[in-house]
Amino acid sequence: MTRNQAAIIIWAFSLVAFALTGCAGKFGGRSASPDSKIYLHKVEEGETLEDIAEDYYGNRKRADVIRKFNDVDEDEMEPGTVLRVPVSPSDMDRLNTREQARRPYNRGLILAEQGAFVDAVQKFQESLDIDPGFVDANYNLGVTYQKMKSYERALEQLRNVVRKRPQRARYHFALGNCYFHLERYDDAAGAFEAVVARDASHKKAQYSLAMSLEKLGRRKKAVAAWQRYLELDSRSAWAAEARKRLGRLK
């Protein structure tokens, strides 16, 4: 399963730029107050307006502010969509806290990429001490624990991020990897099924689901899962392995 390990990711909370400062800008028929700042936010896979509102305002119920300001519906938010998020002076304390937390977080990403996992853990934890709501710090802390083979610690972090952001396929995938390494194959299968339910083209999750079902002895379901994997990937080394396993099950 090491080839299916979740990867360290770049900070998802996208404070791209100020679009307007100190003026009453209009967008989608809505106006920002004269002392608002407008942030540009690039939507990520599985991200909801509630997630964005929590990151910028600390309040998921304020998603309607972003919805109305951009005149956008949830089903129009493809990954890569850029939204304008109006931020008042009273909201800036939260964003300043997140910016402070981002400094040790970014250092943790670098350390993790270099293989300095113990130091990376320290930096991710430092980031969470500053901003406990920094979900991607939780995620990368969990992934780093996985790389250290500290799966119980990883499980605690990854359960937390899945609970907070259940629409993110990559969070379910990382959780599934953790369960697999702990030989909790039933839980692993459930996590990988959650991934493919959100992203039917996720080859690694489909492969991992087939492996989990095979470990559980669920032959018919494993056969179907391997067949589905081969529909997604028919040429790689993984596909060759899938054919071998499928042949043994039939």
N, C-alpha and C positions, 0 to 999 in steps of 0.2 A: 504493500500500500504506500510505500514512500514516494512513489511516482505520482500519487494522487494528493500529496500533502498540500494544504491550503497555502497560498503565497502571502507574503507580507504585502500590504497594499498601501498606496499613497493616501494621505489624509483626504477623506471624502467630503468634509465640510468646506464648500468651495467659496471662500471670500475672494471672488475674482478681481473685482475693482469697484471703485465708486463710480456710479454713472452720473449722479447728481449730488451736489453738496450745497446746502444752504439756499435751496430754491424750491419752488412749488412745481415740480415736474408732473406731467400727465402721461399716463400709459393705460391703454385699455379702458379709457373713459373714467379713470380714477385719478385723484390728485393726491400727491404727497404733501404733507405740511411743509411750510417754508423752512423749518429747521431740521427736516428729515435728511437722512442719507439713503441713497438707493444702492443696494448691493446687487451684483449680478451673481446668480447661482446656477451652475450647470447641474441638471438633474442626472442622478445616477440610476443604474439598474435597480428596480424594486423600490425606489424612493417615493414616498408619498408626500403630499402637502403637509400632512400632520408631522412627519419627520422633520421637514424643513422648518416648520413653525417652532418645533421643540428646540432645534439647533439655534435659531436666531432669536427667538423670544422666550424660550424656556417654558412654553405653554402650547401644547398641541391643539388646544381649542381655538387658537388664533390662526389656524390654517385658512379660515375664510378671508382673512385680511389679504393673504397672498393670492388666493383664488380670485377675489374681486379686483385686486389691483392689476392682475395680468389678464383678467377675463378668460380664464382657462379652466377646463374641466380635467378631472383626474385621468380620464382615458386619452387625453391629448398629450400627456406628459411622457413622451418617448425619452429614453436615455439620450442625453446630449442637449435636450431642450434648455434654453437659457431663460430663467425667470428673473424678474426684478423684485427685490424684497425691500420694502420701505422700513427703515429702522429709525426710530425716534431717539432723542437723547436719553430717555429713560431706559431704553433697551441696550445702550452702549456698554454698560457695566458688564453685562453677560458676554458680549462679544469681546471685550477687552480681556476677560477671564479666559475665554477660549483661545485668544491669541497668545496669552501667557503659557497656557497648557500646550500649545502647539510647538513651542521651542524644544522642550525635552522630548516631546513625541517625535518630532522630525529627527532629532539626534538618535532616538531609539530605532527608527527605521534604518538609518545608516549603519548603526552597530549590528542590527539583526542581519542586514545584507552582508556584512563582513564576517558573520559567524560568531560575533561576540555576544552570545545570547544572555549571559548573566548580566552584563552591563546594559543590554537592551531592556531586559525586564525591569531593571532599576529605573530607567528613563520612562518607560511606559507607566510604571507605578507612580513616579513623580508627577507625570502629566495628570493622572487620575486623582492624585491628592489635590491638585489645583482645581480640576474640573471633573467631579465624579460622573457627570453626564456625558462625557466624551466617549461615545460608543465605539468609535474606531480604535481608540486606545485600548479599550477592553478586548476588542477583536484581535488586535495585533499582539497584545499580551498573551491571549490564549494560543495564538498560532506559534508564538515564540516558545511557550511552554511545550507545545507539541514537538517542536524541533529539538527540545531538550529531553524528549520522551517522558516528560512529567505530565502524564495524561489526566490524572485526577485534578490537578491544578488547572490544566487547560479546560477541562470540562466545566468547571465552575464559571470561568470567564465566557465560554462560548454559549452556555445555556442562557447566560445573562443577556448577551447581544441578540440571540434569537428571540428571547422574550420581548426585548425592547423594539426590535426591528424585524418582525416576522416575514416581511415581504422580500427580504434580501436573500437571494439564492446562495450567494457565496458564504453567508453566515451558516446556513443549513448544511452546506457542503463541508465546511470546516468542522462542524459539530458531528456530522456523520463520520468523518475521518477519525475523530477522537473516540467515538463509540466503537468503531471497528478495531482500533488498536487496543481497546480495553476488552475486546472479544464480546462486546454487547451487541451481537449481530442483529437482533430484532430492532433495537433502538437505531442502529446504524441504517438499516433498511428504511425505517420510517423517515429518517433525516434525508436520505438520498431520494426517496420518493417525493419529499417536499421540494427538493431542488428541481426534479424533472417536471413536477406539476407547474412550476413557475417558468421553467426554461426547458422545453422539450428537446432542444438541440444540445444540451449540456452532456457531451460525450463522457467526460470523466465521472460525472455523477451516475450516468447510466451503467458504465462499466462497474463502478463501485457497488451499485444496487445489485447487479447480477452476481457479483462476488459474495455479497452479504446473503442473498437468497440461497446461493449454493452452499455456503457455510451452515445455513439453517436447515439444509436438507429439503428445501421446498423445490423439488425438481421441476415441476411444471412451470412454476413462476420463474424459476431461474432460466429455464429454456426460453421462455418468452422474453425475458430481460436480455439474454445474450443475443437473441434474434433482433431485438430492437437496437441493441448496440451496433450490430453489424449493418443495420440500415443507415446508421449515422457515420460509420467508419468501416470501410471494407478493404483498406490497403495498408494500414500501419502495422507495426509490430504488435500493437495491442490487438488489432483485428485477428492476426494469426493466432494469438493466445486465446482469444475469444472462440475461434473456430475449434480449437483443440478441446476447450472445456465443453463447448456445446456438443461436440461429437461424443464425448465421454458420458454426457447426460442422456443422450437419445438412446 
